[in-house]
Amino acid sequence: MNTEFQRIVEFRRSNRGFDPKVAVPDEVIKISLERAILSPNSSNMQLWEFYWLSTPEAIEAMTPICLNQRAASTAKQMVVFVTRKDKWKSRALWNLNLIKQNIVGKPDKGQEKSLNYYGKIMPFVYANDPFGILTFARKVMSFFMGLSKPFFRLGGSASQRITAHKSCALAAQTFMLSIAAEGFHTCPMEGFDELRLKRYLKLPKGAEINMVISVGMGTEAGVWGKRNRLAFDEVVFKQ
């Protein structure tokens, strides 16, 4: 067993009160965001953005938006994890161009599949129209293709949003584990005014807030009791 990783996982607690005397170096946030960017995500579309708030003025502005939680008011740094499903076209094109750059002469079978994946499949998976025709087409195709074999069940905007949020949450967890590895603490917050936060960050309509994570040196008072979890056998089912 990797005891160092075990120590990091056990060290990471949601701390709701940070030491006002201890600063969090920018280098800690930067390396943790770099690690977060390496997180697994659906089809390497990377439909995320991370907004790093580091100044006292930004923390002060964020505190009421985060409903005056102590995890916000005592934070030394904050990162807002944002999903950008609306950027699927540019992210698919980015992947497509990477593939094209590596093609010398005629593309091989793997490259042809990748070109088709980002050039045709991703547009079909993510595109939407005002009348829901594409959503209907995806659902019909999934139904009939799934009759004879396992098939990925395509849907509409709701399923696309879920995919983007799952990927973004993976990045957020990587970020929190990285912060823990550097000896600091975090608190992921879902209690915030999303409308005001989007206005503060000047986000477009298509962006959504996944979570806000505050960072600092945690205090004993910031940990609200023992970390209780359900028994292993209640949540793990081995086959």
N, C-alpha and C positions, 0 to 999 in steps of 0.2 A: 504494500500500500504506500502511496506517495504521501508521506506525512506532512510535507510542506504545503501541498494543495489542501489537505485536510485542515491544516492550521488556518489557511486563508479563508476557507469556507466557514469555519467556526468563528473566525474573527469578524467576518462581515455580519453586522447587525444593523437594523434600521435604527439609527440614532437620531433622536428628535431634539437634541440640545447640544450645541457645539461650544467648545471653549473659545471665548472671545479673544484670548491672548495668543492663540496659536494660528498662524497663517498657513494657508495651503499654497505651496509654490506653484507657479504656472506650469512648471515642467511636469509636475505630477498629473495635472489635468491634460496636458498635451499628449503625454505618452499614453495615458489611459484612453483618450479619444482615438489615437492611432491604433491602439489595440482593438477598440470597439469597431473600427472600420474593417478589421479583419474578420469580424463575426460572420458566421454562415447566414445566407439570406436567399430568398427564393429566386432561382434562375440568375443569380448574380445581378439582379436588376438594381439593387441598392436604392430602394425607394425610401430614402431617409435623409434627414438633415439634422445636425446637432448645433444648437445655439448655446454658446459658451458665454455666461454672464459672470464677470470677474470683478467689476468695480463696486465700491460701496453704494454708489448711486443706483446701479442696476439691482443690487440686492434689496435696497430700500424700496424701489419701485415694484419689485416682485413680491414683497412681503404681503401687501393687501390682496394682490392677485391670487396668492396662495392662502388666502383666508386667514392671514396673520398667524399661521402655524409657527411654533418655535423653531421647527426644522428649517423654516425659511428665514425668519428674522435673525437667527444666530449663524446662518451659513456664511462661509467665507468665499465659496464659489458655487455656482449652479450651472447645470447643463439641462437644456430642454430638448427632449428627443421628439422629433417631428416626422410624421410619415408624409411622403410626397407621391402618392399614387398618380397624381396628375402629371408627373414627370416621366411616365412610362415610355413615351416616344423617344425622348432624348437619351434615356438610359439604354433602351434597346438599340438605338443607333450607335451609342458608344461601344457596346459589346460587338455590334456588327462590324464597326470600323476596326476594332482590335483584331478580329478574325481576318479581315481582308488584308491587313498589314502583314500578316504572317503567311500569306499565300504566295508561293513562288510558282509561276506557271499555272497549270490546271489544278484546281482544288481537289484534295483527296476526299474519300468518302466521309471522313469525320468532319472535315471543313465544310463540305456540302450540307451535312446535317445541321451544323452550327449556323450556317448562313440561312438555311430554311427556318431554323428555330427562331432566330431573332428577326429575320426579315418577314416571316409569314405567320408563324405560330404565336409569337408574343403580341403582334397587332390584333390577332383574332381573340386572344385571351383577355386583353386589356381594353380594347376599343368599346365604346358605348355610343348609343344614339338616343335622341329624345323620345323615340317611340318604343324603345326596348326590343327592337327587331333582332339585334345581335345577341342580346341576352337570351331571347327565345330560341334562336338558332343554336347557341351553345348548349342550352338545356336539352333540346331535341336531339342533338348529336350525341351528347353524353348518355341520354337514355337508350338510344338504339345501339350505340357502340358498346355500352355496358351490358347489353343483354347476353352476349356470348363470351365476354372476357372482362377482367378487371379494367376499369377505365377511370381516368381522373375526371371527376364530376365538375364540369365548368359551370359557372353561374354568372351573376351580374355584379353590380357595384358592391354589394354587401360582401360577397366572397373575395373580391379584389381588395377591399378594405381590410378584411381579416388577415389576408396574406401579408399585406404591407405592415400591419401592426405586429404580427408575429415576428417578422424579420427585425423590426425596430426594437422589439422587446429583447430579442437575443443580443443585440448590440448594447442595450442598456445593462443587461446582466454582465456582459463582458467588462463594461466600464466599471461597474460596482466592484467586481472581483479584482480588477486592476487597482482601483483606489485602495482596496483592502490590502493588497500585496505591497503597496507603498506606505502602509502604516496609518492611513486615514480612514474616515468613516463616511457613510452616505445615508441618505434617507430618500427612497423613491416616494414621490407624492402624487396621488391622484386627486387630492382635494385642491382644486383651483378653478378659477373662472376662465373657462376656455375661450370665451368670446373676447374678454379683455386681454388675455394673454396673446391671442392671435393679433389683436390690434397693436399691442405693445411691440411685438416682434415684426409687425408689418407683414404678416403672412397672407398669401392669397387664399381664396375660397377653397381651393382644392387641397390645401395642407391641413393636417390634423395633428393635435397634440397626443403623443403616446404617453409620456410621463415627464415629470420634472424631478430631477435628482439634485439634492443639495449635498454639499461636501464640506467637511471640516474635521477638526479633531474632536471626536465624540467625548461626552462626559458620562459619568456613572448615572447621573440623573436623567440623561437622555435615553437610556435603555429602560423600557417599560416592562420590567420583570423577565422571568425565565422564557426562553424560546420554546414554547410547547408545540409539538407536532403530533399528528395522528400516528398510531403504531404502523410499523413497516408493513405488516400483513393486511392492514386495512386499505392500503393504497397501492400495493405492488402485487401483481397477479402474474405468476410465472407459468408458462406453458411449455 
